[in-house]
Amino acid sequence: MSVAYVIHFTVRDGQRERFLRLLTDVLYAMAHEVNYRGAVLHEDPADPNRFLLHEVWADHDDVVKVQIHRSYRREWHEALRELLDGDRTIEVWRPVAFPTSAPEMARLAMRRL
C-alpha cells in the first residue's frame, strides 16, 4: 500500500541555496527508485525559508529499511543540522486518491511491470 510523507523544513538564514541544492540532488536521485511514486517540494510564499516536501512511495517498510539509507542521501543527512533552524517534522499519510495525467499513468504502469 502506498505511503505519503509530508515533511516541514525551516531553513536557517544563509542556507537556502545549499538546502535546495542538496535536497534537489536527493529528489532527482530517488526518482529512479522502483518504489518511488512522486514528490513535490513547496515553498511558503510568505517565508522563503520554509518548505514542505510531499513524497509518495509504494511501501513504508522499503522507505524505512532501504531508501533512507541510500548513499545518495548521505551528504543531505549530514548537513541537516547546519541547514535547518530546528528539527524537521515528518508526517506519515495514506494516499486515497492519486489523480494524474493519462501519460503519467501509463508511465507509472510501465514501471510496475
Number of C-alpha atoms within 10 A of each C-alpha: 8 15 18 20 19 17 16 18 21 20 25 16 12 10 14 16 13 15 20 15 12 18 18 14 14 18 18 11 13 20 13 10 12 11 19 19 20 15 18 11 16 12 13 11 9 7 9 12 20 18 19 18 16 18 19 22 22 16 15 19 11 12 16 10 10 10 18 14 12 13 10 16 18 12 13 19 14 10 13 17 14 13 23 19 16 13 12 15 12 14 10 14 13 12 13 8 6 8 8 8 8 9 9 11 13 10 11 14 10 9 13 8 5
